[in-house]
Amino acid sequence: MEEQRIAKAHKLIVNNRKTSTVTGVLDVLSFDLNEILLETEQGMLMVKGTDLHVNRLTVEKGEVDLSGNIDSIAYSSVTPQAKQGDSFLTKLFK
């Protein structure tokens, strides 16, 4: 049987550039104090700033709470053919 993925709603809430709540998260690909890379229902999401932390991660619900000094938030699309053969950095900069 082929498994069908049901798309969850994606929401991004930023409060005073200090905290953020993201829903519709499929995976946390990488994170450090200056950059967090998330795979969401709407594509790759990169959060840049300083002193960034992942405070809460609930993979089952697809929710992530972030804190720190948020400087920028950027989305990039991921095409189906890119998912099969390209690295996540290649997908990010397309």
Backbone as JSON Lines, residues from 0, in Angstrom:
{"i":0,"aa":"M","n":[0.83,-1.19,0.0],"ca":[0.0,0.0,0.0],"c":[0.87,1.24,0.0]}
{"i":1,"aa":"E","n":[0.49,2.2,-0.76],"ca":[1.24,3.45,-0.82],"c":[0.74,4.4,0.26]}
{"i":2,"aa":"E","n":[1.68,4.94,1.05],"ca":[1.32,5.86,2.12],"c":[1.12,7.26,1.55]}
{"i":3,"aa":"Q","n":[-0.01,7.88,1.87],"ca":[-0.28,9.23,1.41],"c":[-0.07,10.2,2.57]}
{"i":4,"aa":"R","n":[0.65,11.28,2.28],"ca":[0.91,12.27,3.3],"c":[-0.16,13.35,3.23]}
{"i":5,"aa":"I","n":[-0.79,13.6,4.35],"ca":[-1.8,14.64,4.44],"c":[-1.1,15.92,4.89]}
{"i":6,"aa":"A","n":[-1.25,16.98,4.1],"ca":[-0.58,18.24,4.4],"c":[-1.19,18.88,5.65]}
{"i":7,"aa":"K","n":[-0.32,19.25,6.58],"ca":[-0.75,19.95,7.78],"c":[-0.7,21.45,7.49]}
{"i":8,"aa":"A","n":[-1.44,22.2,8.25],"ca":[-1.4,23.65,8.11],"c":[-0.05,24.16,8.58]}
{"i":9,"aa":"H","n":[0.46,25.18,7.91],"ca":[1.74,25.77,8.28],"c":[1.5,27.2,8.76]}
{"i":10,"aa":"K","n":[2.07,27.51,9.92],"ca":[1.91,28.85,10.48],"c":[3.24,29.29,11.08]}
{"i":11,"aa":"L","n":[3.58,30.55,10.89],"ca":[4.8,31.14,11.44],"c":[4.4,32.39,12.21]}
{"i":12,"aa":"I","n":[4.69,32.39,13.51],"ca":[4.37,33.53,14.36],"c":[5.69,34.02,14.97]}
{"i":13,"aa":"V","n":[5.97,35.32,14.8],"ca":[7.17,35.93,15.38],"c":[6.72,37.03,16.34]}
{"i":14,"aa":"N","n":[7.23,36.97,17.57],"ca":[6.89,37.95,18.59],"c":[8.1,38.81,18.92]}
{"i":15,"aa":"N","n":[8.04,40.09,18.53],"ca":[9.09,41.07,18.86],"c":[10.49,40.63,18.46]}
{"i":16,"aa":"R","n":[10.6,39.83,17.41],"ca":[11.89,39.33,16.9],"c":[12.69,38.59,17.96]}
{"i":17,"aa":"K","n":[12.02,38.09,19.01],"ca":[12.7,37.37,20.09],"c":[12.25,35.92,20.21]}
{"i":18,"aa":"T","n":[10.99,35.66,19.93],"ca":[10.47,34.3,19.99],"c":[9.66,34.01,18.74]}
{"i":19,"aa":"S","n":[9.55,32.73,18.41],"ca":[8.8,32.33,17.22],"c":[8.19,30.95,17.45]}
{"i":20,"aa":"T","n":[6.99,30.76,16.93],"ca":[6.33,29.47,16.93],"c":[6.07,29.09,15.47]}
{"i":21,"aa":"V","n":[6.47,27.87,15.1],"ca":[6.29,27.4,13.74],"c":[5.52,26.09,13.79]}
{"i":22,"aa":"T","n":[4.46,25.98,13.0],"ca":[3.72,24.73,12.87],"c":[3.87,24.22,11.44]}
{"i":23,"aa":"G","n":[3.51,22.97,11.21],"ca":[3.66,22.37,9.89],"c":[5.1,22.01,9.59]}
{"i":24,"aa":"V","n":[5.88,21.75,10.64],"ca":[7.3,21.39,10.49],"c":[7.42,19.89,10.26]}
{"i":25,"aa":"L","n":[8.14,19.52,9.21],"ca":[8.37,18.11,8.91],"c":[9.66,17.6,9.54]}
{"i":26,"aa":"D","n":[10.7,18.47,9.6],"ca":[11.99,18.04,10.11],"c":[12.84,19.26,10.46]}
{"i":27,"aa":"V","n":[13.68,19.12,11.48],"ca":[14.7,20.12,11.78],"c":[15.99,19.58,11.18]}
{"i":28,"aa":"L","n":[16.48,20.23,10.13],"ca":[17.65,19.73,9.42],"c":[18.96,20.12,10.09]}
{"i":29,"aa":"S","n":[19.03,21.33,10.61],"ca":[20.23,21.76,11.33],"c":[19.9,22.96,12.19]}
{"i":30,"aa":"F","n":[20.71,23.15,13.23],"ca":[20.55,24.35,14.04],"c":[21.83,24.61,14.82]}
{"i":31,"aa":"D","n":[22.12,25.89,14.98],"ca":[23.2,26.34,15.85],"c":[22.8,27.72,16.37]}
{"i":32,"aa":"L","n":[23.69,28.42,17.02],"ca":[23.35,29.7,17.63],"c":[23.03,30.8,16.62]}
{"i":33,"aa":"N","n":[23.44,30.62,15.34],"ca":[23.25,31.66,14.33],"c":[22.28,31.3,13.23]}
{"i":34,"aa":"E","n":[21.87,30.03,13.12],"ca":[21.03,29.62,11.99],"c":[20.26,28.34,12.33]}
{"i":35,"aa":"I","n":[18.98,28.33,11.96],"ca":[18.13,27.15,12.12],"c":[17.5,26.86,10.77]}
{"i":36,"aa":"L","n":[17.61,25.61,10.32],"ca":[17.05,25.2,9.03],"c":[15.97,24.16,9.27]}
{"i":37,"aa":"L","n":[14.74,24.5,8.86],"ca":[13.57,23.63,9.05],"c":[12.99,23.24,7.7]}
{"i":38,"aa":"E","n":[12.52,22.01,7.61],"ca":[11.73,21.58,6.46],"c":[10.27,21.68,6.88]}
{"i":39,"aa":"T","n":[9.49,22.5,6.15],"ca":[8.09,22.71,6.49],"c":[7.19,22.25,5.35]}
{"i":40,"aa":"E","n":[5.92,22.3,5.59],"ca":[4.93,21.97,4.57],"c":[5.01,22.91,3.37]}
{"i":41,"aa":"Q","n":[5.54,24.12,3.57],"ca":[5.61,25.12,2.52],"c":[7.01,25.29,1.95]}
{"i":42,"aa":"G","n":[7.92,24.38,2.27],"ca":[9.29,24.45,1.76],"c":[10.29,24.59,2.89]}
{"i":43,"aa":"M","n":[11.55,24.84,2.51],"ca":[12.61,25.0,3.49],"c":[12.48,26.38,4.13]}
{"i":44,"aa":"L","n":[12.71,26.44,5.44],"ca":[12.63,27.69,6.18],"c":[13.94,27.9,6.92]}
{"i":45,"aa":"M","n":[14.63,29.01,6.62],"ca":[15.89,29.31,7.29],"c":[15.69,30.53,8.17]}
{"i":46,"aa":"V","n":[16.02,30.38,9.46],"ca":[15.95,31.47,10.42],"c":[17.39,31.82,10.79]}
{"i":47,"aa":"K","n":[17.75,33.09,10.62],"ca":[19.09,33.55,10.97],"c":[19.0,34.6,12.06]}
{"i":48,"aa":"G","n":[20.04,34.61,12.91],"ca":[20.09,35.58,13.99],"c":[21.25,35.28,14.91]}
{"i":49,"aa":"T","n":[21.11,35.68,16.16],"ca":[22.13,35.41,17.16],"c":[21.48,34.79,18.39]}
{"i":50,"aa":"D","n":[22.23,33.94,19.06],"ca":[21.77,33.27,20.3],"c":[20.45,32.54,20.09]}
{"i":51,"aa":"L","n":[20.3,31.86,18.93],"ca":[19.06,31.13,18.61],"c":[19.02,29.79,19.34]}
{"i":52,"aa":"H","n":[17.84,29.44,19.82],"ca":[17.64,28.18,20.53],"c":[16.33,27.54,20.09]}
{"i":53,"aa":"V","n":[16.31,26.22,20.02],"ca":[15.08,25.46,19.79],"c":[14.58,25.09,21.18]}
{"i":54,"aa":"N","n":[13.54,25.75,21.66],"ca":[13.04,25.54,23.01],"c":[12.14,24.32,23.12]}
{"i":55,"aa":"R","n":[11.31,24.1,22.1],"ca":[10.38,22.97,22.13],"c":[10.26,22.42,20.73]}
{"i":56,"aa":"L","n":[10.34,21.12,20.62],"ca":[10.18,20.44,19.34],"c":[9.21,19.28,19.55]}
{"i":57,"aa":"T","n":[8.1,19.31,18.86],"ca":[7.12,18.22,18.9],"c":[6.97,17.71,17.48]}
{"i":58,"aa":"V","n":[7.7,16.65,17.15],"ca":[7.7,16.12,15.79],"c":[6.34,15.57,15.41]}
{"i":59,"aa":"E","n":[5.66,14.92,16.35],"ca":[4.36,14.33,16.05],"c":[3.35,15.38,15.63]}
{"i":60,"aa":"K","n":[3.38,16.55,16.27],"ca":[2.46,17.63,15.93],"c":[3.04,18.58,14.89]}
{"i":61,"aa":"G","n":[4.36,18.48,14.64],"ca":[5.0,19.36,13.67],"c":[5.15,20.78,14.17]}
{"i":62,"aa":"E","n":[5.45,20.93,15.48],"ca":[5.55,22.26,16.07],"c":[6.95,22.5,16.62]}
{"i":63,"aa":"V","n":[7.43,23.74,16.47],"ca":[8.73,24.14,16.98],"c":[8.6,25.54,17.59]}
{"i":64,"aa":"D","n":[9.17,25.71,18.79],"ca":[9.27,27.03,19.41],"c":[10.73,27.45,19.41]}
{"i":65,"aa":"L","n":[10.99,28.65,18.92],"ca":[12.34,29.18,18.82],"c":[12.47,30.44,19.67]}
{"i":66,"aa":"S","n":[13.71,30.73,20.13],"ca":[13.97,31.99,20.82],"c":[15.36,32.48,20.45]}
{"i":67,"aa":"G","n":[15.6,33.75,20.68],"ca":[16.87,34.38,20.35],"c":[16.63,35.7,19.64]}
{"i":68,"aa":"N","n":[17.65,36.27,19.07],"ca":[17.54,37.51,18.32],"c":[17.39,37.17,16.83]}
{"i":69,"aa":"I","n":[16.18,37.25,16.32],"ca":[15.87,36.86,14.95],"c":[16.17,38.02,14.01]}
{"i":70,"aa":"D","n":[17.09,37.8,13.08],"ca":[17.47,38.83,12.11],"c":[16.77,38.65,10.76]}
{"i":71,"aa":"S","n":[16.6,37.38,10.31],"ca":[15.95,37.16,9.02],"c":[15.29,35.78,8.99]}
{"i":72,"aa":"I","n":[14.26,35.72,8.16],"ca":[13.53,34.47,7.92],"c":[13.34,34.36,6.42]}
{"i":73,"aa":"A","n":[13.74,33.21,5.84],"ca":[13.64,33.05,4.39],"c":[13.12,31.66,4.05]}
{"i":74,"aa":"Y","n":[12.24,31.62,3.06],"ca":[11.73,30.36,2.52],"c":[12.41,30.06,1.19]}
{"i":75,"aa":"S","n":[12.52,28.78,0.9],"ca":[12.91,28.35,-0.44],"c":[12.09,27.13,-0.79]}
{"i":76,"aa":"S","n":[11.74,27.01,-2.07],"ca":[10.94,25.88,-2.52],"c":[11.8,24.66,-2.77]}
{"i":77,"aa":"V","n":[11.21,23.51,-2.58],"ca":[11.88,22.25,-2.87],"c":[11.06,21.54,-3.92]}
{"i":78,"aa":"T","n":[11.65,21.28,-5.08],"ca":[10.94,20.58,-6.14],"c":[11.05,19.08,-5.92]}
{"i":79,"aa":"P","n":[10.07,18.28,-6.37],"ca":[10.13,16.84,-6.17],"c":[11.39,16.19,-6.73]}
{"i":80,"aa":"Q","n":[11.89,16.62,-7.9],"ca":[13.08,16.0,-8.46],"c":[14.31,16.35,-7.64]}
{"i":81,"aa":"A","n":[14.33,17.51,-6.99],"ca":[15.47,17.89,-6.16],"c":[15.52,17.04,-4.9]}
{"i":82,"aa":"K","n":[14.38,16.62,-4.39],"ca":[14.35,15.8,-3.18],"c":[15.06,14.47,-3.38]}
{"i":83,"aa":"Q","n":[15.03,13.93,-4.58],"ca":[15.58,12.61,-4.81],"c":[17.1,12.58,-4.88]}
{"i":84,"aa":"G","n":[17.73,13.56,-5.53],"ca":[19.15,13.43,-5.77],"c":[20.04,14.52,-5.22]}
{"i":85,"aa":"D","n":[19.51,15.69,-4.91],"ca":[20.34,16.8,-4.5],"c":[20.49,16.86,-2.99]}
{"i":86,"aa":"S","n":[21.57,17.48,-2.54],"ca":[21.75,17.68,-1.11],"c":[20.83,18.8,-0.64]}
{"i":87,"aa":"F","n":[20.66,18.91,0.68],"ca":[19.75,19.93,1.18],"c":[20.29,21.33,0.93]}
{"i":88,"aa":"L","n":[21.6,21.51,0.85],"ca":[22.15,22.83,0.51],"c":[21.83,23.21,-0.93]}
{"i":89,"aa":"T","n":[21.88,22.24,-1.83],"ca":[21.53,22.5,-3.22],"c":[20.06,22.88,-3.32]}
{"i":90,"aa":"K","n":[19.19,22.18,-2.58],"ca":[17.78,22.5,-2.59],"c":[17.52,23.89,-2.01]}
{"i":91,"aa":"L","n":[18.28,24.26,-1.0],"ca":[18.07,25.53,-0.33],"c":[18.37,26.71,-1.24]}
{"i":92,"aa":"F","n":[19.42,26.61,-2.05],"ca":[19.84,27.74,-2.86],"c":[19.3,27.73,-4.28]}
{"i":93,"aa":"K","n":[18.34,26.88,-4.62],"ca":[17.71,26.88,-5.94],"c":[16.68,27.95,-6.02]}
